[in-house]
Amino acid sequence: MIKFYLILATLGRKDEIDYFLMSLKNQTYNNFEVIIVDQNNNNILDDIIEKYRVFFPINHIKINEKGLSLARNVGIRYLNNQIKDTDEEFILAFPDDDCEYTPTLLEDVKNSFEESKYSIITGISVDKETNKISSGRWIKKKCEIKCDNIFMTAISFTIFIKLKNEINLYFDEKLGVGANYGSSEETDYIFRYLKLGYKALYIPEKIKVIHPNKGVNYDDNTDRQRAYYYATGLGAFFNKHIIKNKNFCLFPTFIQLFFFRPIIGMVLGLLKFKINMFLYYKNVFWGRLKGFFFYE
């Protein structure tokens, strides 16, 4: 049976980790191992981890450094050291520390790999309370992931990658929460796999990961500042892959996400006399400009 390795980077969450590990305990497919990269300065997770260790393997790695991509890379290096002498296929995933898996998720992913022969499988994010789509815009139907749809078919905790012998790529530690540019680390990661020749399939009808739907409050200055920070990651992504690496297939998406959406948001804010909506999308636009022009 093919084995799953789940690398979970966490900081500041306790109950959510309990819920996630409980969701793993309830999986119909149980050949998996969890690697928790713990960035907390205390031991708030120790009791929870011990509670679930009797049900499945958990490797608990404590680090002092902060950063989502950095922590995931710590998990990748640890895993590569563990599997370096093996010659077996495995499935790699990066669950968020506030997500949960539906009971049949791992089994559904395994079966999807067997049926499709793709190397990457992704799905959608759904809210636990409403069962409605959460965490962004998603394409409605199954499709192969390409340049023109990568932003609507994958987010970190919905990505599953089938590999053999070792993990080929590490996350760009300049991207992601805790780094200089606050997002798009997973899009960069999967895009680099596509450039290596890996094929990816998006299956929204079958692959669903539970994740809270975090709405935007235009009137909340914290949300407006967060929008600026996250937007820098998207700008950095386009700098890296269009300007530096000449992936011009991304250009139509660049025009749509970089200009149309934030500018339309600003215009609507003005037309509706909602100054905070205008300020929100202005922050998005300026954040993307910053990431695009300053990423190195």
C-alpha positions in Angstrom: 0.0 0.0 0.0 1.3 3.4 -0.9 2.1 5.6 2.1 1.2 9.2 2.7 3.5 11.7 4.4 1.8 14.7 5.8 4.0 17.7 6.6 2.2 20.1 8.9 3.8 23.4 9.9 2.2 25.1 12.9 2.4 28.2 15.0 -0.1 29.4 17.6 -2.8 26.8 17.2 -3.8 24.1 19.6 -7.4 23.1 19.3 -7.2 23.1 15.5 -4.3 20.6 15.7 -6.5 18.3 17.9 -9.3 18.5 15.3 -7.0 17.7 12.4 -5.4 14.7 14.2 -8.9 13.5 15.1 -9.8 13.6 11.4 -6.8 11.5 10.6 -7.8 8.9 13.3 -11.1 8.6 11.5 -9.6 8.0 8.0 -10.7 4.9 6.1 -7.1 4.6 4.7 -4.5 4.4 7.4 -1.1 4.0 5.8 0.2 7.5 6.6 2.7 9.3 8.8 2.5 12.9 10.1 5.5 15.2 10.4 4.6 18.2 12.6 7.0 21.1 12.4 6.3 23.0 15.6 7.3 26.7 15.7 5.8 27.4 19.1 8.0 28.7 21.8 6.2 26.5 24.4 5.0 22.9 24.6 1.3 23.4 24.0 1.1 20.5 21.5 2.9 17.9 23.5 -0.2 16.4 25.2 -2.2 16.4 22.0 0.5 14.7 20.0 0.9 12.0 22.7 -2.8 11.4 22.7 -2.7 10.5 19.0 0.6 8.7 18.7 -1.0 5.5 19.8 -3.1 5.5 16.6 -0.6 6.5 13.9 3.1 7.6 13.6 3.8 11.3 14.4 7.2 12.9 14.2 7.3 16.1 16.2 10.0 18.5 15.2 10.6 21.7 17.2 12.3 24.7 15.6 12.9 28.2 16.8 12.8 29.9 13.3 9.5 31.2 12.0 8.0 31.0 8.6 5.6 28.6 6.8 7.9 27.8 3.8 10.9 27.5 6.1 9.1 25.0 8.3 7.8 22.9 5.4 11.4 22.7 4.1 12.5 21.4 7.5 9.9 18.7 7.2 11.0 17.9 3.6 14.6 17.6 4.7 13.7 15.3 7.6 11.6 13.1 5.3 14.3 12.9 2.6 16.7 11.6 5.2 14.2 9.0 6.2 13.4 7.7 2.8 16.8 8.1 1.1 17.5 4.3 1.1 14.1 3.2 -0.1 12.8 2.8 -3.6 9.1 3.1 -3.1 6.5 5.5 -4.3 4.8 7.7 -1.7 2.3 10.6 -1.6 3.3 14.0 -0.1 0.9 16.5 1.3 1.0 19.8 3.2 -2.1 20.2 5.4 -2.7 23.5 7.1 -2.8 23.7 10.9 -6.5 24.8 10.7 -7.8 22.2 8.2 -9.4 18.8 8.6 -9.6 15.8 6.3 -13.0 14.2 5.4 -13.0 10.5 6.5 -12.4 9.1 3.1 -10.0 11.8 1.8 -6.8 9.7 1.8 -8.6 6.8 0.2 -10.1 9.0 -2.4 -6.7 10.5 -3.2 -5.1 7.1 -3.5 -7.8 5.8 -5.8 -7.6 9.0 -7.9 -3.9 8.4 -8.4 -4.5 4.8 -9.4 -7.3 5.7 -11.8 -5.7 8.8 -13.5 -2.0 8.1 -13.6 -1.2 11.7 -12.8 1.6 12.7 -10.5 -0.3 15.5 -8.8 -3.9 15.5 -7.6 -5.7 18.5 -6.1 -9.2 19.3 -5.0 -11.3 22.1 -3.4 -11.6 23.6 0.1 -15.0 23.5 1.8 -16.2 25.1 5.0 -17.1 22.7 7.8 -20.2 24.5 9.0 -21.8 25.3 5.7 -20.2 22.7 3.4 -19.8 25.5 0.9 -16.6 26.3 -1.1 -14.1 28.3 0.9 -10.6 29.8 0.5 -10.8 31.4 -2.9 -12.2 31.0 -6.3 -12.4 27.5 -7.8 -13.1 26.0 -11.2 -16.3 23.9 -11.0 -15.3 20.9 -13.0 -12.5 18.4 -13.2 -9.6 19.5 -15.4 -5.8 19.3 -16.0 -3.9 22.0 -14.3 -2.2 24.4 -16.6 -0.7 28.0 -16.7 -4.1 29.5 -17.3 -6.0 27.9 -14.4 -3.3 27.2 -11.7 -4.7 29.9 -9.4 -8.2 28.3 -9.4 -7.3 24.7 -9.0 -4.8 24.4 -6.1 -4.1 25.7 -2.7 -1.5 24.2 -0.3 -3.7 22.0 1.8 -5.5 20.5 -1.2 -2.3 19.4 -3.1 -1.1 15.8 -3.1 2.1 14.8 -5.0 3.1 11.3 -5.9 6.9 10.8 -5.8 9.6 8.2 -5.7 12.9 8.0 -3.8 13.1 11.6 -2.7 11.3 15.0 -2.8 12.6 16.9 -5.7 11.8 20.5 -4.8 11.8 22.7 -1.7 9.6 25.7 -1.0 10.9 29.2 -1.9 11.5 30.6 1.6 11.0 34.2 0.4 7.3 33.4 -0.2 4.6 32.5 2.3 3.4 33.5 5.7 6.3 34.7 7.9 8.5 35.5 4.8 9.1 38.8 3.0 6.3 38.1 0.5 3.2 36.6 2.2 1.6 34.2 -0.2 1.8 32.1 -3.4 4.4 29.7 -2.0 2.2 26.7 -3.0 1.5 28.1 -6.5 5.2 28.6 -7.0 5.8 25.0 -5.7 3.3 23.2 -7.9 4.2 25.4 -10.9 7.9 24.3 -10.7 6.8 20.7 -10.6 4.8 21.3 -13.8 7.8 22.8 -15.4 9.7 19.6 -14.6 7.2 17.7 -16.6 4.8 16.5 -13.8 1.1 16.4 -14.8 -1.5 17.6 -12.4 -5.2 16.9 -12.2 -7.9 18.9 -10.3 -10.9 16.9 -9.1 -13.3 19.1 -7.2 -16.1 16.6 -7.3 -14.1 14.1 -5.3 -11.2 15.7 -3.4 -12.5 18.0 -0.7 -10.5 19.3 2.3 -12.3 21.1 5.2 -11.0 24.6 5.8 -12.8 27.6 7.4 -14.1 30.2 5.1 -12.4 33.4 6.3 -14.4 36.3 5.0 -13.0 39.8 4.3 -14.0 42.7 6.4 -13.2 45.9 4.4 -13.8 48.0 7.6 -11.2 46.1 9.6 -7.7 47.7 9.3 -6.1 44.4 10.1 -7.8 42.7 7.2 -6.7 45.6 4.9 -3.0 45.3 6.1 -3.2 41.5 5.7 -4.4 42.0 2.1 -1.4 44.1 1.3 1.0 41.5 2.8 -0.6 38.6 1.0 -0.7 40.6 -2.2 3.1 41.0 -2.2 3.4 37.2 -2.6 1.4 37.2 -5.9 3.5 40.0 -7.3 6.7 38.2 -6.3 5.4 35.0 -8.0 4.8 36.8 -11.3 8.2 38.5 -11.1 9.9 35.1 -10.6 8.1 33.2 -13.3 7.4 35.8 -16.0 10.3 38.3 -15.7 13.1 36.0 -14.4 12.1 32.6 -15.9 10.3 33.8 -19.1 7.1 31.8 -18.5 5.0 33.9 -20.7 2.1 31.5 -20.6 1.3 33.2 -17.3 0.8 36.6 -18.9 -3.0 36.5 -19.4 -3.4 35.5 -15.7 -1.0 38.2 -14.7 -3.1 40.8 -16.4 -6.3 39.5 -14.9 -5.1 39.1 -11.3 -2.6 41.9 -11.2 -4.6 44.7 -12.8 -8.3 43.9 -13.5 -9.4 42.5 -10.1 -7.9 45.1 -7.8 -8.7 48.0 -10.1 -12.3 46.9 -10.5 -12.5 46.5 -6.7 -11.2 50.1 -6.2 -13.7 51.5 -8.8 -16.6 49.6 -7.2 -15.6 50.9 -3.8 -15.7 54.5 -5.1 -19.0 54.0 -7.0 -20.6 52.5 -3.8 -19.1 55.2 -1.6 -17.4 52.5 0.4 -14.1 54.1 1.2 -12.7 51.1 3.1 -13.5 48.8 0.2 -11.5 51.2 -2.0 -8.6 51.2 0.5 -8.7 47.4 0.7 -8.2 46.9 -3.0 -5.7 49.8 -3.1 -3.7 47.8 -0.6 -4.0 44.7 -2.8 -2.8 46.6 -5.9 0.1 48.3 -4.1 1.1 45.0 -2.4 1.3 43.3 -5.8 3.3 46.1 -7.2 5.8 45.8 -4.3 6.2 42.1 -4.7 6.6 42.4 -8.5 9.2 45.1 -8.4 11.2 44.1 -5.3 11.4 40.3 -5.4 14.9 39.1 -6.0 
